Every structure is written in C-alpha cells, then in structure tokens.
Amino acid sequence: MRGIRLLKADEVEARIQQCTEKGVTILLYKTARTDMQLLDESFGRENWQNDYKVIDGKMYCGIGVFSEKLGEWIWKWNVGVESNMEAEKGQASDAMKRAGFLWGVGTELYS
C-alpha cells in the first residue's frame, strides 16, 4: 500500500484556541475535504471508501482502502465528537478526520 504525503502549508487550517496574558495557543487542523483529496491522490478515487455507523449514540466513520496485495478492503474506524455549529455534521466530519489520521493523513500536526 502506498503512503500518504505530508500536508502542504495551504492544506493546514489554524484557529486561536486560547488567548491569555501569557500568550496565544493556536490549533492547527485539517478538514475532511483535505482527507478526501489526499486519499484520492494516494490510493485513487476507486480504491477507497468511507462508511458511517452510529453506536451507542456516537457517530463512527470507517475508511476502507482496497489492498491489491490481499485482494480485500482494509478498514480503520474512529469516533467523532459534535461541533458547536452543526452537531451531526460536525460529528461526521470529525469522525472522518480521525479515521483519516489512522491512515496517516495529517499525523505531522501532532508532532
């Protein structure tokens, strides 16, 4: 399976998380659209898919990538949390971004 490249500067979003007398904390993040573009680029549009499931009231997203070597889909799942704006849409987007992280999308944001 091919790897996913590092994010480019214009694919990283930023927002102020906290502002105090000691300084500012800035949160760097990626969008679900960025994940989709990188998955398309890395595996081809026809070689990955996503699926959503609600388990115990929480939304999970799974990203499946087709392994030609194994001849089957490999899935990685993660759960999302609601956003302050649109709860359900935010939860779905967050779950997608977290599942993308498991495939290596944006892992450098945490280093």
MODELLER restraints for C-alpha pairs under 7 A, 6 or more apart:
rsr = mdl.restraints
at = mdl.atoms
rsr.add(forms.Gaussian(group=physical.xy_distance, feature=features.Distance(at['CA:1:A'], at['CA:67:A']), mean=6.60, stdev=0.5))
rsr.add(forms.Gaussian(group=physical.xy_distance, feature=features.Distance(at['CA:2:A'], at['CA:42:A']), mean=6.55, stdev=0.5))
rsr.add(forms.Gaussian(group=physical.xy_distance, feature=features.Distance(at['CA:2:A'], at['CA:43:A']), mean=6.99, stdev=0.5))
rsr.add(forms.Gaussian(group=physical.xy_distance, feature=features.Distance(at['CA:3:A'], at['CA:42:A']), mean=6.81, stdev=0.5))
rsr.add(forms.Gaussian(group=physical.xy_distance, feature=features.Distance(at['CA:4:A'], at['CA:38:A']), mean=6.93, stdev=0.5))
rsr.add(forms.Gaussian(group=physical.xy_distance, feature=features.Distance(at['CA:4:A'], at['CA:42:A']), mean=5.78, stdev=0.5))
rsr.add(forms.Gaussian(group=physical.xy_distance, feature=features.Distance(at['CA:4:A'], at['CA:104:A']), mean=6.22, stdev=0.5))
rsr.add(forms.Gaussian(group=physical.xy_distance, feature=features.Distance(at['CA:4:A'], at['CA:105:A']), mean=6.39, stdev=0.5))
rsr.add(forms.Gaussian(group=physical.xy_distance, feature=features.Distance(at['CA:6:A'], at['CA:106:A']), mean=6.70, stdev=0.5))
rsr.add(forms.Gaussian(group=physical.xy_distance, feature=features.Distance(at['CA:7:A'], at['CA:106:A']), mean=6.19, stdev=0.5))
rsr.add(forms.Gaussian(group=physical.xy_distance, feature=features.Distance(at['CA:11:A'], at['CA:30:A']), mean=6.65, stdev=0.5))
rsr.add(forms.Gaussian(group=physical.xy_distance, feature=features.Distance(at['CA:11:A'], at['CA:34:A']), mean=6.58, stdev=0.5))
rsr.add(forms.Gaussian(group=physical.xy_distance, feature=features.Distance(at['CA:12:A'], at['CA:28:A']), mean=6.51, stdev=0.5))
rsr.add(forms.Gaussian(group=physical.xy_distance, feature=features.Distance(at['CA:12:A'], at['CA:29:A']), mean=5.81, stdev=0.5))
rsr.add(forms.Gaussian(group=physical.xy_distance, feature=features.Distance(at['CA:12:A'], at['CA:30:A']), mean=5.32, stdev=0.5))
rsr.add(forms.Gaussian(group=physical.xy_distance, feature=features.Distance(at['CA:13:A'], at['CA:28:A']), mean=5.69, stdev=0.5))
rsr.add(forms.Gaussian(group=physical.xy_distance, feature=features.Distance(at['CA:13:A'], at['CA:29:A']), mean=5.22, stdev=0.5))
rsr.add(forms.Gaussian(group=physical.xy_distance, feature=features.Distance(at['CA:13:A'], at['CA:30:A']), mean=5.87, stdev=0.5))
rsr.add(forms.Gaussian(group=physical.xy_distance, feature=features.Distance(at['CA:14:A'], at['CA:26:A']), mean=6.56, stdev=0.5))
rsr.add(forms.Gaussian(group=physical.xy_distance, feature=features.Distance(at['CA:14:A'], at['CA:27:A']), mean=5.56, stdev=0.5))
rsr.add(forms.Gaussian(group=physical.xy_distance, feature=features.Distance(at['CA:14:A'], at['CA:28:A']), mean=4.56, stdev=0.5))
rsr.add(forms.Gaussian(group=physical.xy_distance, feature=features.Distance(at['CA:14:A'], at['CA:29:A']), mean=6.24, stdev=0.5))
rsr.add(forms.Gaussian(group=physical.xy_distance, feature=features.Distance(at['CA:15:A'], at['CA:26:A']), mean=5.68, stdev=0.5))
rsr.add(forms.Gaussian(group=physical.xy_distance, feature=features.Distance(at['CA:15:A'], at['CA:27:A']), mean=5.41, stdev=0.5))
rsr.add(forms.Gaussian(group=physical.xy_distance, feature=features.Distance(at['CA:15:A'], at['CA:28:A']), mean=6.81, stdev=0.5))
rsr.add(forms.Gaussian(group=physical.xy_distance, feature=features.Distance(at['CA:16:A'], at['CA:25:A']), mean=6.05, stdev=0.5))
rsr.add(forms.Gaussian(group=physical.xy_distance, feature=features.Distance(at['CA:16:A'], at['CA:26:A']), mean=4.52, stdev=0.5))
rsr.add(forms.Gaussian(group=physical.xy_distance, feature=features.Distance(at['CA:16:A'], at['CA:27:A']), mean=6.11, stdev=0.5))
rsr.add(forms.Gaussian(group=physical.xy_distance, feature=features.Distance(at['CA:17:A'], at['CA:25:A']), mean=5.46, stdev=0.5))
rsr.add(forms.Gaussian(group=physical.xy_distance, feature=features.Distance(at['CA:17:A'], at['CA:26:A']), mean=5.41, stdev=0.5))
rsr.add(forms.Gaussian(group=physical.xy_distance, feature=features.Distance(at['CA:17:A'], at['CA:27:A']), mean=5.81, stdev=0.5))
rsr.add(forms.Gaussian(group=physical.xy_distance, feature=features.Distance(at['CA:18:A'], at['CA:24:A']), mean=5.74, stdev=0.5))
rsr.add(forms.Gaussian(group=physical.xy_distance, feature=features.Distance(at['CA:18:A'], at['CA:25:A']), mean=5.04, stdev=0.5))
rsr.add(forms.Gaussian(group=physical.xy_distance, feature=features.Distance(at['CA:19:A'], at['CA:25:A']), mean=6.38, stdev=0.5))
rsr.add(forms.Gaussian(group=physical.xy_distance, feature=features.Distance(at['CA:28:A'], at['CA:109:A']), mean=6.73, stdev=0.5))
rsr.add(forms.Gaussian(group=physical.xy_distance, feature=features.Distance(at['CA:30:A'], at['CA:106:A']), mean=6.98, stdev=0.5))
rsr.add(forms.Gaussian(group=physical.xy_distance, feature=features.Distance(at['CA:31:A'], at['CA:97:A']), mean=6.83, stdev=0.5))
rsr.add(forms.Gaussian(group=physical.xy_distance, feature=features.Distance(at['CA:32:A'], at['CA:93:A']), mean=5.79, stdev=0.5))
rsr.add(forms.Gaussian(group=physical.xy_distance, feature=features.Distance(at['CA:32:A'], at['CA:96:A']), mean=6.14, stdev=0.5))
rsr.add(forms.Gaussian(group=physical.xy_distance, feature=features.Distance(at['CA:32:A'], at['CA:97:A']), mean=5.32, stdev=0.5))
rsr.add(forms.Gaussian(group=physical.xy_distance, feature=features.Distance(at['CA:35:A'], at['CA:97:A']), mean=6.62, stdev=0.5))
rsr.add(forms.Gaussian(group=physical.xy_distance, feature=features.Distance(at['CA:35:A'], at['CA:100:A']), mean=6.10, stdev=0.5))
rsr.add(forms.Gaussian(group=physical.xy_distance, feature=features.Distance(at['CA:35:A'], at['CA:105:A']), mean=6.36, stdev=0.5))
rsr.add(forms.Gaussian(group=physical.xy_distance, feature=features.Distance(at['CA:47:A'], at['CA:65:A']), mean=5.80, stdev=0.5))
rsr.add(forms.Gaussian(group=physical.xy_distance, feature=features.Distance(at['CA:47:A'], at['CA:66:A']), mean=5.22, stdev=0.5))
rsr.add(forms.Gaussian(group=physical.xy_distance, feature=features.Distance(at['CA:48:A'], at['CA:64:A']), mean=5.45, stdev=0.5))
rsr.add(forms.Gaussian(group=physical.xy_distance, feature=features.Distance(at['CA:48:A'], at['CA:65:A']), mean=4.33, stdev=0.5))
rsr.add(forms.Gaussian(group=physical.xy_distance, feature=features.Distance(at['CA:48:A'], at['CA:66:A']), mean=6.12, stdev=0.5))
rsr.add(forms.Gaussian(group=physical.xy_distance, feature=features.Distance(at['CA:49:A'], at['CA:63:A']), mean=5.73, stdev=0.5))
rsr.add(forms.Gaussian(group=physical.xy_distance, feature=features.Distance(at['CA:49:A'], at['CA:64:A']), mean=5.21, stdev=0.5))
rsr.add(forms.Gaussian(group=physical.xy_distance, feature=features.Distance(at['CA:49:A'], at['CA:65:A']), mean=6.64, stdev=0.5))
rsr.add(forms.Gaussian(group=physical.xy_distance, feature=features.Distance(at['CA:50:A'], at['CA:61:A']), mean=6.74, stdev=0.5))
rsr.add(forms.Gaussian(group=physical.xy_distance, feature=features.Distance(at['CA:50:A'], at['CA:62:A']), mean=5.40, stdev=0.5))
rsr.add(forms.Gaussian(group=physical.xy_distance, feature=features.Distance(at['CA:50:A'], at['CA:63:A']), mean=4.40, stdev=0.5))
rsr.add(forms.Gaussian(group=physical.xy_distance, feature=features.Distance(at['CA:50:A'], at['CA:64:A']), mean=6.02, stdev=0.5))
rsr.add(forms.Gaussian(group=physical.xy_distance, feature=features.Distance(at['CA:51:A'], at['CA:61:A']), mean=5.63, stdev=0.5))
rsr.add(forms.Gaussian(group=physical.xy_distance, feature=features.Distance(at['CA:51:A'], at['CA:62:A']), mean=5.20, stdev=0.5))
rsr.add(forms.Gaussian(group=physical.xy_distance, feature=features.Distance(at['CA:51:A'], at['CA:63:A']), mean=6.65, stdev=0.5))
rsr.add(forms.Gaussian(group=physical.xy_distance, feature=features.Distance(at['CA:52:A'], at['CA:59:A']), mean=6.82, stdev=0.5))
rsr.add(forms.Gaussian(group=physical.xy_distance, feature=features.Distance(at['CA:52:A'], at['CA:60:A']), mean=5.55, stdev=0.5))
rsr.add(forms.Gaussian(group=physical.xy_distance, feature=features.Distance(at['CA:52:A'], at['CA:61:A']), mean=4.50, stdev=0.5))
rsr.add(forms.Gaussian(group=physical.xy_distance, feature=features.Distance(at['CA:52:A'], at['CA:62:A']), mean=6.34, stdev=0.5))
rsr.add(forms.Gaussian(group=physical.xy_distance, feature=features.Distance(at['CA:53:A'], at['CA:59:A']), mean=5.80, stdev=0.5))
rsr.add(forms.Gaussian(group=physical.xy_distance, feature=features.Distance(at['CA:53:A'], at['CA:60:A']), mean=5.24, stdev=0.5))
rsr.add(forms.Gaussian(group=physical.xy_distance, feature=features.Distance(at['CA:53:A'], at['CA:61:A']), mean=6.57, stdev=0.5))
rsr.add(forms.Gaussian(group=physical.xy_distance, feature=features.Distance(at['CA:54:A'], at['CA:60:A']), mean=6.06, stdev=0.5))
rsr.add(forms.Gaussian(group=physical.xy_distance, feature=features.Distance(at['CA:58:A'], at['CA:79:A']), mean=6.86, stdev=0.5))
rsr.add(forms.Gaussian(group=physical.xy_distance, feature=features.Distance(at['CA:59:A'], at['CA:79:A']), mean=5.78, stdev=0.5))
rsr.add(forms.Gaussian(group=physical.xy_distance, feature=features.Distance(at['CA:59:A'], at['CA:80:A']), mean=5.89, stdev=0.5))
rsr.add(forms.Gaussian(group=physical.xy_distance, feature=features.Distance(at['CA:59:A'], at['CA:91:A']), mean=6.48, stdev=0.5))
rsr.add(forms.Gaussian(group=physical.xy_distance, feature=features.Distance(at['CA:59:A'], at['CA:92:A']), mean=6.44, stdev=0.5))
rsr.add(forms.Gaussian(group=physical.xy_distance, feature=features.Distance(at['CA:59:A'], at['CA:95:A']), mean=6.93, stdev=0.5))
rsr.add(forms.Gaussian(group=physical.xy_distance, feature=features.Distance(at['CA:60:A'], at['CA:77:A']), mean=6.60, stdev=0.5))
rsr.add(forms.Gaussian(group=physical.xy_distance, feature=features.Distance(at['CA:60:A'], at['CA:78:A']), mean=5.47, stdev=0.5))
rsr.add(forms.Gaussian(group=physical.xy_distance, feature=features.Distance(at['CA:60:A'], at['CA:79:A']), mean=4.21, stdev=0.5))
rsr.add(forms.Gaussian(group=physical.xy_distance, feature=features.Distance(at['CA:60:A'], at['CA:80:A']), mean=6.18, stdev=0.5))
rsr.add(forms.Gaussian(group=physical.xy_distance, feature=features.Distance(at['CA:60:A'], at['CA:95:A']), mean=5.68, stdev=0.5))
rsr.add(forms.Gaussian(group=physical.xy_distance, feature=features.Distance(at['CA:61:A'], at['CA:77:A']), mean=5.58, stdev=0.5))
rsr.add(forms.Gaussian(group=physical.xy_distance, feature=features.Distance(at['CA:61:A'], at['CA:78:A']), mean=5.74, stdev=0.5))
rsr.add(forms.Gaussian(group=physical.xy_distance, feature=features.Distance(at['CA:61:A'], at['CA:79:A']), mean=6.38, stdev=0.5))
rsr.add(forms.Gaussian(group=physical.xy_distance, feature=features.Distance(at['CA:61:A'], at['CA:95:A']), mean=5.11, stdev=0.5))
rsr.add(forms.Gaussian(group=physical.xy_distance, feature=features.Distance(at['CA:61:A'], at['CA:96:A']), mean=5.41, stdev=0.5))
rsr.add(forms.Gaussian(group=physical.xy_distance, feature=features.Distance(at['CA:61:A'], at['CA:99:A']), mean=6.38, stdev=0.5))
rsr.add(forms.Gaussian(group=physical.xy_distance, feature=features.Distance(at['CA:62:A'], at['CA:75:A']), mean=6.19, stdev=0.5))
rsr.add(forms.Gaussian(group=physical.xy_distance, feature=features.Distance(at['CA:62:A'], at['CA:76:A']), mean=5.40, stdev=0.5))
rsr.add(forms.Gaussian(group=physical.xy_distance, feature=features.Distance(at['CA:62:A'], at['CA:77:A']), mean=4.07, stdev=0.5))
rsr.add(forms.Gaussian(group=physical.xy_distance, feature=features.Distance(at['CA:62:A'], at['CA:78:A']), mean=6.57, stdev=0.5))
rsr.add(forms.Gaussian(group=physical.xy_distance, feature=features.Distance(at['CA:62:A'], at['CA:99:A']), mean=6.14, stdev=0.5))
rsr.add(forms.Gaussian(group=physical.xy_distance, feature=features.Distance(at['CA:63:A'], at['CA:75:A']), mean=5.56, stdev=0.5))
rsr.add(forms.Gaussian(group=physical.xy_distance, feature=features.Distance(at['CA:63:A'], at['CA:76:A']), mean=5.55, stdev=0.5))
rsr.add(forms.Gaussian(group=physical.xy_distance, feature=features.Distance(at['CA:63:A'], at['CA:77:A']), mean=6.49, stdev=0.5))
rsr.add(forms.Gaussian(group=physical.xy_distance, feature=features.Distance(at['CA:63:A'], at['CA:99:A']), mean=6.26, stdev=0.5))
rsr.add(forms.Gaussian(group=physical.xy_distance, feature=features.Distance(at['CA:64:A'], at['CA:73:A']), mean=5.72, stdev=0.5))
rsr.add(forms.Gaussian(group=physical.xy_distance, feature=features.Distance(at['CA:64:A'], at['CA:74:A']), mean=5.24, stdev=0.5))
rsr.add(forms.Gaussian(group=physical.xy_distance, feature=features.Distance(at['CA:64:A'], at['CA:75:A']), mean=4.21, stdev=0.5))
rsr.add(forms.Gaussian(group=physical.xy_distance, feature=features.Distance(at['CA:64:A'], at['CA:76:A']), mean=6.55, stdev=0.5))
rsr.add(forms.Gaussian(group=physical.xy_distance, feature=features.Distance(at['CA:65:A'], at['CA:73:A']), mean=5.45, stdev=0.5))
rsr.add(forms.Gaussian(group=physical.xy_distance, feature=features.Distance(at['CA:65:A'], at['CA:74:A']), mean=5.34, stdev=0.5))
rsr.add(forms.Gaussian(group=physical.xy_distance, feature=features.Distance(at['CA:65:A'], at['CA:75:A']), mean=6.59, stdev=0.5))
rsr.add(forms.Gaussian(group=physical.xy_distance, feature=features.Distance(at['CA:66:A'], at['CA:72:A']), mean=5.71, stdev=0.5))
rsr.add(forms.Gaussian(group=physical.xy_distance, feature=features.Distance(at['CA:66:A'], at['CA:73:A']), mean=4.31, stdev=0.5))
rsr.add(forms.Gaussian(group=physical.xy_distance, feature=features.Distance(at['CA:66:A'], at['CA:74:A']), mean=6.18, stdev=0.5))
rsr.add(forms.Gaussian(group=physical.xy_distance, feature=features.Distance(at['CA:67:A'], at['CA:73:A']), mean=5.99, stdev=0.5))
rsr.add(forms.Gaussian(group=physical.xy_distance, feature=features.Distance(at['CA:67:A'], at['CA:74:A']), mean=6.77, stdev=0.5))
rsr.add(forms.Gaussian(group=physical.xy_distance, feature=features.Distance(at['CA:76:A'], at['CA:99:A']), mean=6.25, stdev=0.5))
rsr.add(forms.Gaussian(group=physical.xy_distance, feature=features.Distance(at['CA:76:A'], at['CA:102:A']), mean=6.65, stdev=0.5))
rsr.add(forms.Gaussian(group=physical.xy_distance, feature=features.Distance(at['CA:77:A'], at['CA:99:A']), mean=5.38, stdev=0.5))
rsr.add(forms.Gaussian(group=physical.xy_distance, feature=features.Distance(at['CA:78:A'], at['CA:95:A']), mean=5.77, stdev=0.5))
rsr.add(forms.Gaussian(group=physical.xy_distance, feature=features.Distance(at['CA:78:A'], at['CA:98:A']), mean=5.80, stdev=0.5))
rsr.add(forms.Gaussian(group=physical.xy_distance, feature=features.Distance(at['CA:78:A'], at['CA:99:A']), mean=5.00, stdev=0.5))
rsr.add(forms.Gaussian(group=physical.xy_distance, feature=features.Distance(at['CA:79:A'], at['CA:95:A']), mean=4.86, stdev=0.5))
rsr.add(forms.Gaussian(group=physical.xy_distance, feature=features.Distance(at['CA:80:A'], at['CA:91:A']), mean=4.79, stdev=0.5))
rsr.add(forms.Gaussian(group=physical.xy_distance, feature=features.Distance(at['CA:80:A'], at['CA:92:A']), mean=6.28, stdev=0.5))
rsr.add(forms.Gaussian(group=physical.xy_distance, feature=features.Distance(at['CA:80:A'], at['CA:94:A']), mean=4.68, stdev=0.5))
rsr.add(forms.Gaussian(group=physical.xy_distance, feature=features.Distance(at['CA:80:A'], at['CA:95:A']), mean=3.75, stdev=0.5))
rsr.add(forms.Gaussian(group=physical.xy_distance, feature=features.Distance(at['CA:81:A'], at['CA:91:A']), mean=4.75, stdev=0.5))
rsr.add(forms.Gaussian(group=physical.xy_distance, feature=features.Distance(at['CA:81:A'], at['CA:94:A']), mean=6.30, stdev=0.5))
rsr.add(forms.Gaussian(group=physical.xy_distance, feature=features.Distance(at['CA:82:A'], at['CA:88:A']), mean=6.31, stdev=0.5))
rsr.add(forms.Gaussian(group=physical.xy_distance, feature=features.Distance(at['CA:82:A'], at['CA:90:A']), mean=5.35, stdev=0.5))
rsr.add(forms.Gaussian(group=physical.xy_distance, feature=features.Distance(at['CA:82:A'], at['CA:91:A']), mean=4.32, stdev=0.5))
rsr.add(forms.Gaussian(group=physical.xy_distance, feature=features.Distance(at['CA:83:A'], at['CA:90:A']), mean=4.75, stdev=0.5))
rsr.add(forms.Gaussian(group=physical.xy_distance, feature=features.Distance(at['CA:83:A'], at['CA:91:A']), mean=6.33, stdev=0.5))
rsr.add(forms.Gaussian(group=physical.xy_distance, feature=features.Distance(at['CA:101:A'], at['CA:107:A']), mean=6.00, stdev=0.5))
